[in-house]
């Protein structure tokens, strides 16, 4: 399962710019038939979670409810003990080779298209 990586936090954008990048990345991935996106949104400099991360999750939740994406996995849940991650691994064992798999990386989110 090819996973495309999209860095939403490059250049430290405003939340609005980050969300525009998200919209564009999702549209391009759907058009290209990419099954998974790894979003890099960072975790915030305060260490308690950044605003971009929170807003990306809100947007992804809306996209999932509207059927635009199948789901998403916060980086801290991207591991074998997570049911959605486990289902992905059963379909494609190479998912376990991702450098963030099992590392509880709060600065990423996996999107299932």
Phi and psi restraints in degrees (range 20) as a CNS / XPLOR table:
assign (resid 1 and name C) (resid 2 and name N)
       (resid 2 and name CA) (resid 2 and name C) 1.0 -64.5 20.0 2
assign (resid 2 and name N) (resid 2 and name CA)
       (resid 2 and name C) (resid 3 and name N) 1.0 137.7 20.0 2
assign (resid 2 and name C) (resid 3 and name N)
       (resid 3 and name CA) (resid 3 and name C) 1.0 -118.7 20.0 2
assign (resid 3 and name N) (resid 3 and name CA)
       (resid 3 and name C) (resid 4 and name N) 1.0 118.7 20.0 2
assign (resid 3 and name C) (resid 4 and name N)
       (resid 4 and name CA) (resid 4 and name C) 1.0 -89.4 20.0 2
assign (resid 4 and name N) (resid 4 and name CA)
       (resid 4 and name C) (resid 5 and name N) 1.0 138.0 20.0 2
assign (resid 4 and name C) (resid 5 and name N)
       (resid 5 and name CA) (resid 5 and name C) 1.0 -102.5 20.0 2
assign (resid 5 and name N) (resid 5 and name CA)
       (resid 5 and name C) (resid 6 and name N) 1.0 131.0 20.0 2
assign (resid 5 and name C) (resid 6 and name N)
       (resid 6 and name CA) (resid 6 and name C) 1.0 -127.1 20.0 2
assign (resid 6 and name N) (resid 6 and name CA)
       (resid 6 and name C) (resid 7 and name N) 1.0 121.6 20.0 2
assign (resid 6 and name C) (resid 7 and name N)
       (resid 7 and name CA) (resid 7 and name C) 1.0 -94.4 20.0 2
assign (resid 7 and name N) (resid 7 and name CA)
       (resid 7 and name C) (resid 8 and name N) 1.0 99.9 20.0 2
assign (resid 7 and name C) (resid 8 and name N)
       (resid 8 and name CA) (resid 8 and name C) 1.0 -76.6 20.0 2
assign (resid 8 and name N) (resid 8 and name CA)
       (resid 8 and name C) (resid 9 and name N) 1.0 -20.2 20.0 2
assign (resid 8 and name C) (resid 9 and name N)
       (resid 9 and name CA) (resid 9 and name C) 1.0 -98.0 20.0 2
assign (resid 9 and name N) (resid 9 and name CA)
       (resid 9 and name C) (resid 10 and name N) 1.0 0.6 20.0 2
assign (resid 9 and name C) (resid 10 and name N)
       (resid 10 and name CA) (resid 10 and name C) 1.0 -57.4 20.0 2
assign (resid 10 and name N) (resid 10 and name CA)
       (resid 10 and name C) (resid 11 and name N) 1.0 128.6 20.0 2
assign (resid 10 and name C) (resid 11 and name N)
       (resid 11 and name CA) (resid 11 and name C) 1.0 78.8 20.0 2
assign (resid 11 and name N) (resid 11 and name CA)
       (resid 11 and name C) (resid 12 and name N) 1.0 9.4 20.0 2
assign (resid 11 and name C) (resid 12 and name N)
       (resid 12 and name CA) (resid 12 and name C) 1.0 51.3 20.0 2
assign (resid 12 and name N) (resid 12 and name CA)
       (resid 12 and name C) (resid 13 and name N) 1.0 62.4 20.0 2
assign (resid 12 and name C) (resid 13 and name N)
       (resid 13 and name CA) (resid 13 and name C) 1.0 -73.7 20.0 2
assign (resid 13 and name N) (resid 13 and name CA)
       (resid 13 and name C) (resid 14 and name N) 1.0 166.3 20.0 2
assign (resid 13 and name C) (resid 14 and name N)
       (resid 14 and name CA) (resid 14 and name C) 1.0 -68.3 20.0 2
assign (resid 14 and name N) (resid 14 and name CA)
       (resid 14 and name C) (resid 15 and name N) 1.0 165.9 20.0 2
assign (resid 14 and name C) (resid 15 and name N)
       (resid 15 and name CA) (resid 15 and name C) 1.0 -59.7 20.0 2
assign (resid 15 and name N) (resid 15 and name CA)
       (resid 15 and name C) (resid 16 and name N) 1.0 -42.6 20.0 2
assign (resid 15 and name C) (resid 16 and name N)
       (resid 16 and name CA) (resid 16 and name C) 1.0 -60.4 20.0 2
assign (resid 16 and name N) (resid 16 and name CA)
       (resid 16 and name C) (resid 17 and name N) 1.0 -42.7 20.0 2
assign (resid 16 and name C) (resid 17 and name N)
       (resid 17 and name CA) (resid 17 and name C) 1.0 -66.2 20.0 2
assign (resid 17 and name N) (resid 17 and name CA)
       (resid 17 and name C) (resid 18 and name N) 1.0 -40.7 20.0 2
assign (resid 17 and name C) (resid 18 and name N)
       (resid 18 and name CA) (resid 18 and name C) 1.0 -60.0 20.0 2
assign (resid 18 and name N) (resid 18 and name CA)
       (resid 18 and name C) (resid 19 and name N) 1.0 -40.7 20.0 2
assign (resid 18 and name C) (resid 19 and name N)
       (resid 19 and name CA) (resid 19 and name C) 1.0 -70.7 20.0 2
assign (resid 19 and name N) (resid 19 and name CA)
       (resid 19 and name C) (resid 20 and name N) 1.0 -33.7 20.0 2
assign (resid 19 and name C) (resid 20 and name N)
       (resid 20 and name CA) (resid 20 and name C) 1.0 -64.7 20.0 2
assign (resid 20 and name N) (resid 20 and name CA)
       (resid 20 and name C) (resid 21 and name N) 1.0 -39.6 20.0 2
assign (resid 20 and name C) (resid 21 and name N)
       (resid 21 and name CA) (resid 21 and name C) 1.0 -62.0 20.0 2
assign (resid 21 and name N) (resid 21 and name CA)
       (resid 21 and name C) (resid 22 and name N) 1.0 -40.4 20.0 2
assign (resid 21 and name C) (resid 22 and name N)
       (resid 22 and name CA) (resid 22 and name C) 1.0 -60.3 20.0 2
assign (resid 22 and name N) (resid 22 and name CA)
       (resid 22 and name C) (resid 23 and name N) 1.0 -50.2 20.0 2
assign (resid 22 and name C) (resid 23 and name N)
       (resid 23 and name CA) (resid 23 and name C) 1.0 -56.7 20.0 2
assign (resid 23 and name N) (resid 23 and name CA)
       (resid 23 and name C) (resid 24 and name N) 1.0 -46.0 20.0 2
assign (resid 23 and name C) (resid 24 and name N)
       (resid 24 and name CA) (resid 24 and name C) 1.0 -65.4 20.0 2
assign (resid 24 and name N) (resid 24 and name CA)
       (resid 24 and name C) (resid 25 and name N) 1.0 -43.4 20.0 2
assign (resid 24 and name C) (resid 25 and name N)
       (resid 25 and name CA) (resid 25 and name C) 1.0 -62.2 20.0 2
assign (resid 25 and name N) (resid 25 and name CA)
       (resid 25 and name C) (resid 26 and name N) 1.0 -41.8 20.0 2
assign (resid 25 and name C) (resid 26 and name N)
       (resid 26 and name CA) (resid 26 and name C) 1.0 -65.4 20.0 2
assign (resid 26 and name N) (resid 26 and name CA)
       (resid 26 and name C) (resid 27 and name N) 1.0 -43.4 20.0 2
assign (resid 26 and name C) (resid 27 and name N)
       (resid 27 and name CA) (resid 27 and name C) 1.0 -62.9 20.0 2
assign (resid 27 and name N) (resid 27 and name CA)
       (resid 27 and name C) (resid 28 and name N) 1.0 -44.4 20.0 2
assign (resid 27 and name C) (resid 28 and name N)
       (resid 28 and name CA) (resid 28 and name C) 1.0 -65.8 20.0 2
assign (resid 28 and name N) (resid 28 and name CA)
       (resid 28 and name C) (resid 29 and name N) 1.0 -41.2 20.0 2
assign (resid 28 and name C) (resid 29 and name N)
       (resid 29 and name CA) (resid 29 and name C) 1.0 -63.4 20.0 2
assign (resid 29 and name N) (resid 29 and name CA)
       (resid 29 and name C) (resid 30 and name N) 1.0 -42.9 20.0 2
assign (resid 29 and name C) (resid 30 and name N)
       (resid 30 and name CA) (resid 30 and name C) 1.0 -62.9 20.0 2
assign (resid 30 and name N) (resid 30 and name CA)
       (resid 30 and name C) (resid 31 and name N) 1.0 -43.6 20.0 2
assign (resid 30 and name C) (resid 31 and name N)
       (resid 31 and name CA) (resid 31 and name C) 1.0 -64.7 20.0 2
assign (resid 31 and name N) (resid 31 and name CA)
       (resid 31 and name C) (resid 32 and name N) 1.0 -33.6 20.0 2
assign (resid 31 and name C) (resid 32 and name N)
       (resid 32 and name CA) (resid 32 and name C) 1.0 -88.7 20.0 2
assign (resid 32 and name N) (resid 32 and name CA)
       (resid 32 and name C) (resid 33 and name N) 1.0 -4.1 20.0 2
assign (resid 32 and name C) (resid 33 and name N)
       (resid 33 and name CA) (resid 33 and name C) 1.0 73.0 20.0 2
assign (resid 33 and name N) (resid 33 and name CA)
       (resid 33 and name C) (resid 34 and name N) 1.0 26.4 20.0 2
assign (resid 33 and name C) (resid 34 and name N)
       (resid 34 and name CA) (resid 34 and name C) 1.0 -75.7 20.0 2
assign (resid 34 and name N) (resid 34 and name CA)
       (resid 34 and name C) (resid 35 and name N) 1.0 126.0 20.0 2
assign (resid 34 and name C) (resid 35 and name N)
       (resid 35 and name CA) (resid 35 and name C) 1.0 -80.2 20.0 2
assign (resid 35 and name N) (resid 35 and name CA)
       (resid 35 and name C) (resid 36 and name N) 1.0 -26.4 20.0 2
assign (resid 35 and name C) (resid 36 and name N)
       (resid 36 and name CA) (resid 36 and name C) 1.0 -136.9 20.0 2
assign (resid 36 and name N) (resid 36 and name CA)
       (resid 36 and name C) (resid 37 and name N) 1.0 141.8 20.0 2
assign (resid 36 and name C) (resid 37 and name N)
       (resid 37 and name CA) (resid 37 and name C) 1.0 -121.1 20.0 2
assign (resid 37 and name N) (resid 37 and name CA)
       (resid 37 and name C) (resid 38 and name N) 1.0 138.7 20.0 2
assign (resid 37 and name C) (resid 38 and name N)
       (resid 38 and name CA) (resid 38 and name C) 1.0 -106.8 20.0 2
assign (resid 38 and name N) (resid 38 and name CA)
       (resid 38 and name C) (resid 39 and name N) 1.0 114.1 20.0 2
assign (resid 38 and name C) (resid 39 and name N)
       (resid 39 and name CA) (resid 39 and name C) 1.0 -93.9 20.0 2
assign (resid 39 and name N) (resid 39 and name CA)
       (resid 39 and name C) (resid 40 and name N) 1.0 129.4 20.0 2
assign (resid 39 and name C) (resid 40 and name N)
       (resid 40 and name CA) (resid 40 and name C) 1.0 -102.3 20.0 2
assign (resid 40 and name N) (resid 40 and name CA)
       (resid 40 and name C) (resid 41 and name N) 1.0 111.8 20.0 2
assign (resid 40 and name C) (resid 41 and name N)
       (resid 41 and name CA) (resid 41 and name C) 1.0 -121.0 20.0 2
assign (resid 41 and name N) (resid 41 and name CA)
       (resid 41 and name C) (resid 42 and name N) 1.0 -6.4 20.0 2
assign (resid 41 and name C) (resid 42 and name N)
       (resid 42 and name CA) (resid 42 and name C) 1.0 76.2 20.0 2
assign (resid 42 and name N) (resid 42 and name CA)
       (resid 42 and name C) (resid 43 and name N) 1.0 172.4 20.0 2
assign (resid 42 and name C) (resid 43 and name N)
       (resid 43 and name CA) (resid 43 and name C) 1.0 -117.7 20.0 2
assign (resid 43 and name N) (resid 43 and name CA)
       (resid 43 and name C) (resid 44 and name N) 1.0 -0.2 20.0 2
assign (resid 43 and name C) (resid 44 and name N)
       (resid 44 and name CA) (resid 44 and name C) 1.0 92.2 20.0 2
assign (resid 44 and name N) (resid 44 and name CA)
       (resid 44 and name C) (resid 45 and name N) 1.0 143.1 20.0 2
assign (resid 44 and name C) (resid 45 and name N)
       (resid 45 and name CA) (resid 45 and name C) 1.0 -72.9 20.0 2
assign (resid 45 and name N) (resid 45 and name CA)
       (resid 45 and name C) (resid 46 and name N) 1.0 -17.2 20.0 2
assign (resid 45 and name C) (resid 46 and name N)
       (resid 46 and name CA) (resid 46 and name C) 1.0 -78.7 20.0 2
assign (resid 46 and name N) (resid 46 and name CA)
       (resid 46 and name C) (resid 47 and name N) 1.0 -16.5 20.0 2
assign (resid 46 and name C) (resid 47 and name N)
       (resid 47 and name CA) (resid 47 and name C) 1.0 83.2 20.0 2
assign (resid 47 and name N) (resid 47 and name CA)
       (resid 47 and name C) (resid 48 and name N) 1.0 3.0 20.0 2
assign (resid 47 and name C) (resid 48 and name N)
       (resid 48 and name CA) (resid 48 and name C) 1.0 -116.3 20.0 2
assign (resid 48 and name N) (resid 48 and name CA)
       (resid 48 and name C) (resid 49 and name N) 1.0 15.9 20.0 2
assign (resid 48 and name C) (resid 49 and name N)
       (resid 49 and name CA) (resid 49 and name C) 1.0 103.9 20.0 2
assign (resid 49 and name N) (resid 49 and name CA)
       (resid 49 and name C) (resid 50 and name N) 1.0 126.7 20.0 2
assign (resid 49 and name C) (resid 50 and name N)
       (resid 50 and name CA) (resid 50 and name C) 1.0 -85.7 20.0 2
assign (resid 50 and name N) (resid 50 and name CA)
       (resid 50 and name C) (resid 51 and name N) 1.0 160.8 20.0 2
assign (resid 50 and name C) (resid 51 and name N)
       (resid 51 and name CA) (resid 51 and name C) 1.0 -67.5 20.0 2
assign (resid 51 and name N) (resid 51 and name CA)
       (resid 51 and name C) (resid 52 and name N) 1.0 -37.6 20.0 2
assign (resid 51 and name C) (resid 52 and name N)
       (resid 52 and name CA) (resid 52 and name C) 1.0 -60.4 20.0 2
assign (resid 52 and name N) (resid 52 and name CA)
       (resid 52 and name C) (resid 53 and name N) 1.0 -45.8 20.0 2
assign (resid 52 and name C) (resid 53 and name N)
       (resid 53 and name CA) (resid 53 and name C) 1.0 -56.6 20.0 2
assign (resid 53 and name N) (resid 53 and name CA)
       (resid 53 and name C) (resid 54 and name N) 1.0 -48.4 20.0 2
assign (resid 53 and name C) (resid 54 and name N)
       (resid 54 and name CA) (resid 54 and name C) 1.0 -61.3 20.0 2
assign (resid 54 and name N) (resid 54 and name CA)
       (resid 54 and name C) (resid 55 and name N) 1.0 -43.6 20.0 2
assign (resid 54 and name C) (resid 55 and name N)
       (resid 55 and name CA) (resid 55 and name C) 1.0 -71.4 20.0 2
assign (resid 55 and name N) (resid 55 and name CA)
       (resid 55 and name C) (resid 56 and name N) 1.0 -34.6 20.0 2
assign (resid 55 and name C) (resid 56 and name N)
       (resid 56 and name CA) (resid 56 and name C) 1.0 -62.3 20.0 2
assign (resid 56 and name N) (resid 56 and name CA)
       (resid 56 and name C) (resid 57 and name N) 1.0 -44.5 20.0 2
assign (resid 56 and name C) (resid 57 and name N)
       (resid 57 and name CA) (resid 57 and name C) 1.0 -62.8 20.0 2
assign (resid 57 and name N) (resid 57 and name CA)
       (resid 57 and name C) (resid 58 and name N) 1.0 -40.3 20.0 2
assign (resid 57 and name C) (resid 58 and name N)
       (resid 58 and name CA) (resid 58 and name C) 1.0 -61.1 20.0 2
assign (resid 58 and name N) (resid 58 and name CA)
       (resid 58 and name C) (resid 59 and name N) 1.0 -43.9 20.0 2
assign (resid 58 and name C) (resid 59 and name N)
       (resid 59 and name CA) (resid 59 and name C) 1.0 -64.7 20.0 2
assign (resid 59 and name N) (resid 59 and name CA)
       (resid 59 and name C) (resid 60 and name N) 1.0 -43.9 20.0 2
assign (resid 59 and name C) (resid 60 and name N)
       (resid 60 and name CA) (resid 60 and name C) 1.0 -63.6 20.0 2
assign (resid 60 and name N) (resid 60 and name CA)
       (resid 60 and name C) (resid 61 and name N) 1.0 -37.3 20.0 2
assign (resid 60 and name C) (resid 61 and name N)
       (resid 61 and name CA) (resid 61 and name C) 1.0 -61.4 20.0 2
assign (resid 61 and name N) (resid 61 and name CA)
       (resid 61 and name C) (resid 62 and name N) 1.0 -43.7 20.0 2
assign (resid 61 and name C) (resid 62 and name N)
       (resid 62 and name CA) (resid 62 and name C) 1.0 -62.9 20.0 2
assign (resid 62 and name N) (resid 62 and name CA)
       (resid 62 and name C) (resid 63 and name N) 1.0 -44.3 20.0 2
assign (resid 62 and name C) (resid 63 and name N)
       (resid 63 and name CA) (resid 63 and name C) 1.0 -61.6 20.0 2
assign (resid 63 and name N) (resid 63 and name CA)
       (resid 63 and name C) (resid 64 and name N) 1.0 -37.9 20.0 2
assign (resid 63 and name C) (resid 64 and name N)
       (resid 64 and name CA) (resid 64 and name C) 1.0 -68.6 20.0 2
assign (resid 64 and name N) (resid 64 and name CA)
       (resid 64 and name C) (resid 65 and name N) 1.0 -44.6 20.0 2
assign (resid 64 and name C) (resid 65 and name N)
       (resid 65 and name CA) (resid 65 and name C) 1.0 -62.4 20.0 2
assign (resid 65 and name N) (resid 65 and name CA)
       (resid 65 and name C) (resid 66 and name N) 1.0 -32.6 20.0 2
assign (resid 65 and name C) (resid 66 and name N)
       (resid 66 and name CA) (resid 66 and name C) 1.0 -86.7 20.0 2
assign (resid 66 and name N) (resid 66 and name CA)
       (resid 66 and name C) (resid 67 and name N) 1.0 -0.8 20.0 2
assign (resid 66 and name C) (resid 67 and name N)
       (resid 67 and name CA) (resid 67 and name C) 1.0 80.0 20.0 2
assign (resid 67 and name N) (resid 67 and name CA)
       (resid 67 and name C) (resid 68 and name N) 1.0 11.6 20.0 2
assign (resid 67 and name C) (resid 68 and name N)
       (resid 68 and name CA) (resid 68 and name C) 1.0 -76.7 20.0 2
assign (resid 68 and name N) (resid 68 and name CA)
       (resid 68 and name C) (resid 69 and name N) 1.0 -31.4 20.0 2
assign (resid 68 and name C) (resid 69 and name N)
       (resid 69 and name CA) (resid 69 and name C) 1.0 -128.2 20.0 2
assign (resid 69 and name N) (resid 69 and name CA)
       (resid 69 and name C) (resid 70 and name N) 1.0 158.3 20.0 2
assign (resid 69 and name C) (resid 70 and name N)
       (resid 70 and name CA) (resid 70 and name C) 1.0 -81.5 20.0 2
assign (resid 70 and name N) (resid 70 and name CA)
       (resid 70 and name C) (resid 71 and name N) 1.0 -30.5 20.0 2
assign (resid 70 and name C) (resid 71 and name N)
       (resid 71 and name CA) (resid 71 and name C) 1.0 171.9 20.0 2
assign (resid 71 and name N) (resid 71 and name CA)
       (resid 71 and name C) (resid 72 and name N) 1.0 -179.3 20.0 2
assign (resid 71 and name C) (resid 72 and name N)
       (resid 72 and name CA) (resid 72 and name C) 1.0 -152.5 20.0 2
assign (resid 72 and name N) (resid 72 and name CA)
       (resid 72 and name C) (resid 73 and name N) 1.0 154.0 20.0 2
assign (resid 72 and name C) (resid 73 and name N)
       (resid 73 and name CA) (resid 73 and name C) 1.0 -126.7 20.0 2
assign (resid 73 and name N) (resid 73 and name CA)
       (resid 73 and name C) (resid 74 and name N) 1.0 115.2 20.0 2
assign (resid 73 and name C) (resid 74 and name N)
       (resid 74 and name CA) (resid 74 and name C) 1.0 -59.2 20.0 2
assign (resid 74 and name N) (resid 74 and name CA)
       (resid 74 and name C) (resid 75 and name N) 1.0 145.4 20.0 2
assign (resid 74 and name C) (resid 75 and name N)
       (resid 75 and name CA) (resid 75 and name C) 1.0 -54.3 20.0 2
assign (resid 75 and name N) (resid 75 and name CA)
       (resid 75 and name C) (resid 76 and name N) 1.0 -34.6 20.0 2
assign (resid 75 and name C) (resid 76 and name N)
       (resid 76 and name CA) (resid 76 and name C) 1.0 -69.7 20.0 2
assign (resid 76 and name N) (resid 76 and name CA)
       (resid 76 and name C) (resid 77 and name N) 1.0 -15.7 20.0 2
assign (resid 76 and name C) (resid 77 and name N)
       (resid 77 and name CA) (resid 77 and name C) 1.0 -103.3 20.0 2
assign (resid 77 and name N) (resid 77 and name CA)
       (resid 77 and name C) (resid 78 and name N) 1.0 -0.2 20.0 2
assign (resid 77 and name C) (resid 78 and name N)
       (resid 78 and name CA) (resid 78 and name C) 1.0 -78.2 20.0 2
assign (resid 78 and name N) (resid 78 and name CA)
       (resid 78 and name C) (resid 79 and name N) 1.0 81.4 20.0 2
assign (resid 78 and name C) (resid 79 and name N)
       (resid 79 and name CA) (resid 79 and name C) 1.0 -160.6 20.0 2
assign (resid 79 and name N) (resid 79 and name CA)
       (resid 79 and name C) (resid 80 and name N) 1.0 167.5 20.0 2
assign (resid 79 and name C) (resid 80 and name N)
       (resid 80 and name CA) (resid 80 and name C) 1.0 -60.1 20.0 2
assign (resid 80 and name N) (resid 80 and name CA)
       (resid 80 and name C) (resid 81 and name N) 1.0 -32.9 20.0 2
assign (resid 80 and name C) (resid 81 and name N)
       (resid 81 and name CA) (resid 81 and name C) 1.0 -75.6 20.0 2
assign (resid 81 and name N) (resid 81 and name CA)
       (resid 81 and name C) (resid 82 and name N) 1.0 -6.3 20.0 2
assign (resid 81 and name C) (resid 82 and name N)
       (resid 82 and name CA) (resid 82 and name C) 1.0 -89.3 20.0 2
assign (resid 82 and name N) (resid 82 and name CA)
       (resid 82 and name C) (resid 83 and name N) 1.0 129.3 20.0 2
assign (resid 82 and name C) (resid 83 and name N)
       (resid 83 and name CA) (resid 83 and name C) 1.0 -58.5 20.0 2
assign (resid 83 and name N) (resid 83 and name CA)
       (resid 83 and name C) (resid 84 and name N) 1.0 -44.7 20.0 2
assign (resid 83 and name C) (resid 84 and name N)
       (resid 84 and name CA) (resid 84 and name C) 1.0 -67.4 20.0 2
assign (resid 84 and name N) (resid 84 and name CA)
       (resid 84 and name C) (resid 85 and name N) 1.0 -41.4 20.0 2
assign (resid 84 and name C) (resid 85 and name N)
       (resid 85 and name CA) (resid 85 and name C) 1.0 -62.5 20.0 2
assign (resid 85 and name N) (resid 85 and name CA)
       (resid 85 and name C) (resid 86 and name N) 1.0 -42.1 20.0 2
assign (resid 85 and name C) (resid 86 and name N)
       (resid 86 and name CA) (resid 86 and name C) 1.0 -62.0 20.0 2
assign (resid 86 and name N) (resid 86 and name CA)
       (resid 86 and name C) (resid 87 and name N) 1.0 -40.5 20.0 2
assign (resid 86 and name C) (resid 87 and name N)
       (resid 87 and name CA) (resid 87 and name C) 1.0 -62.5 20.0 2
assign (resid 87 and name N) (resid 87 and name CA)
       (resid 87 and name C) (resid 88 and name N) 1.0 -38.7 20.0 2
assign (resid 87 and name C) (resid 88 and name N)
       (resid 88 and name CA) (resid 88 and name C) 1.0 -64.7 20.0 2
assign (resid 88 and name N) (resid 88 and name CA)
       (resid 88 and name C) (resid 89 and name N) 1.0 -43.5 20.0 2
assign (resid 88 and name C) (resid 89 and name N)
       (resid 89 and name CA) (resid 89 and name C) 1.0 -64.7 20.0 2
assign (resid 89 and name N) (resid 89 and name CA)
       (resid 89 and name C) (resid 90 and name N) 1.0 -37.6 20.0 2
assign (resid 89 and name C) (resid 90 and name N)
       (resid 90 and name CA) (resid 90 and name C) 1.0 -63.1 20.0 2
assign (resid 90 and name N) (resid 90 and name CA)
       (resid 90 and name C) (resid 91 and name N) 1.0 -32.5 20.0 2
assign (resid 90 and name C) (resid 91 and name N)
       (resid 91 and name CA) (resid 91 and name C) 1.0 -79.0 20.0 2
assign (resid 91 and name N) (resid 91 and name CA)
       (resid 91 and name C) (resid 92 and name N) 1.0 -33.3 20.0 2
assign (resid 91 and name C) (resid 92 and name N)
       (resid 92 and name CA) (resid 92 and name C) 1.0 -152.0 20.0 2
assign (resid 92 and name N) (resid 92 and name CA)
       (resid 92 and name C) (resid 93 and name N) 1.0 105.6 20.0 2
assign (resid 92 and name C) (resid 93 and name N)
       (resid 93 and name CA) (resid 93 and name C) 1.0 -64.6 20.0 2
assign (resid 93 and name N) (resid 93 and name CA)
       (resid 93 and name C) (resid 94 and name N) 1.0 -18.4 20.0 2
assign (resid 93 and name C) (resid 94 and name N)
       (resid 94 and name CA) (resid 94 and name C) 1.0 -68.1 20.0 2
assign (resid 94 and name N) (resid 94 and name CA)
       (resid 94 and name C) (resid 95 and name N) 1.0 -14.9 20.0 2
assign (resid 94 and name C) (resid 95 and name N)
       (resid 95 and name CA) (resid 95 and name C) 1.0 -55.9 20.0 2
assign (resid 95 and name N) (resid 95 and name CA)
       (resid 95 and name C) (resid 96 and name N) 1.0 -36.6 20.0 2
assign (resid 95 and name C) (resid 96 and name N)
       (resid 96 and name CA) (resid 96 and name C) 1.0 -64.9 20.0 2
assign (resid 96 and name N) (resid 96 and name CA)
       (resid 96 and name C) (resid 97 and name N) 1.0 -16.4 20.0 2
assign (resid 96 and name C) (resid 97 and name N)
       (resid 97 and name CA) (resid 97 and name C) 1.0 -82.9 20.0 2
assign (resid 97 and name N) (resid 97 and name CA)
       (resid 97 and name C) (resid 98 and name N) 1.0 -9.5 20.0 2
assign (resid 97 and name C) (resid 98 and name N)
       (resid 98 and name CA) (resid 98 and name C) 1.0 -61.3 20.0 2
assign (resid 98 and name N) (resid 98 and name CA)
       (resid 98 and name C) (resid 99 and name N) 1.0 134.2 20.0 2
assign (resid 98 and name C) (resid 99 and name N)
       (resid 99 and name CA) (resid 99 and name C) 1.0 -61.6 20.0 2
assign (resid 99 and name N) (resid 99 and name CA)
       (resid 99 and name C) (resid 100 and name N) 1.0 -21.4 20.0 2
assign (resid 99 and name C) (resid 100 and name N)
       (resid 100 and name CA) (resid 100 and name C) 1.0 -95.6 20.0 2
assign (resid 100 and name N) (resid 100 and name CA)
       (resid 100 and name C) (resid 101 and name N) 1.0 -5.3 20.0 2
assign (resid 100 and name C) (resid 101 and name N)
       (resid 101 and name CA) (resid 101 and name C) 1.0 -65.8 20.0 2
assign (resid 101 and name N) (resid 101 and name CA)
       (resid 101 and name C) (resid 102 and name N) 1.0 125.8 20.0 2
assign (resid 101 and name C) (resid 102 and name N)
       (resid 102 and name CA) (resid 102 and name C) 1.0 76.5 20.0 2
assign (resid 102 and name N) (resid 102 and name CA)
       (resid 102 and name C) (resid 103 and name N) 1.0 10.8 20.0 2
assign (resid 102 and name C) (resid 103 and name N)
       (resid 103 and name CA) (resid 103 and name C) 1.0 -104.9 20.0 2
assign (resid 103 and name N) (resid 103 and name CA)
       (resid 103 and name C) (resid 104 and name N) 1.0 0.8 20.0 2
assign (resid 103 and name C) (resid 104 and name N)
       (resid 104 and name CA) (resid 104 and name C) 1.0 54.5 20.0 2
assign (resid 104 and name N) (resid 104 and name CA)
       (resid 104 and name C) (resid 105 and name N) 1.0 42.7 20.0 2
assign (resid 104 and name C) (resid 105 and name N)
       (resid 105 and name CA) (resid 105 and name C) 1.0 -77.4 20.0 2
assign (resid 105 and name N) (resid 105 and name CA)
       (resid 105 and name C) (resid 106 and name N) 1.0 105.9 20.0 2
assign (resid 105 and name C) (resid 106 and name N)
       (resid 106 and name CA) (resid 106 and name C) 1.0 -75.1 20.0 2
assign (resid 106 and name N) (resid 106 and name CA)
       (resid 106 and name C) (resid 107 and name N) 1.0 -6.0 20.0 2
assign (resid 106 and name C) (resid 107 and name N)
       (resid 107 and name CA) (resid 107 and name C) 1.0 -91.9 20.0 2
assign (resid 107 and name N) (resid 107 and name CA)
       (resid 107 and name C) (resid 108 and name N) 1.0 4.7 20.0 2
assign (resid 107 and name C) (resid 108 and name N)
       (resid 108 and name CA) (resid 108 and name C) 1.0 -130.7 20.0 2
assign (resid 108 and name N) (resid 108 and name CA)
       (resid 108 and name C) (resid 109 and name N) 1.0 163.8 20.0 2
assign (resid 108 and name C) (resid 109 and name N)
       (resid 109 and name CA) (resid 109 and name C) 1.0 -144.2 20.0 2
assign (resid 109 and name N) (resid 109 and name CA)
       (resid 109 and name C) (resid 110 and name N) 1.0 137.9 20.0 2
assign (resid 109 and name C) (resid 110 and name N)
       (resid 110 and name CA) (resid 110 and name C) 1.0 -97.2 20.0 2
assign (resid 110 and name N) (resid 110 and name CA)
       (resid 110 and name C) (resid 111 and name N) 1.0 128.9 20.0 2
assign (resid 110 and name C) (resid 111 and name N)
       (resid 111 and name CA) (resid 111 and name C) 1.0 -110.2 20.0 2
assign (resid 111 and name N) (resid 111 and name CA)
       (resid 111 and name C) (resid 112 and name N) 1.0 130.0 20.0 2
assign (resid 111 and name C) (resid 112 and name N)
       (resid 112 and name CA) (resid 112 and name C) 1.0 -102.1 20.0 2
assign (resid 112 and name N) (resid 112 and name CA)
       (resid 112 and name C) (resid 113 and name N) 1.0 116.4 20.0 2
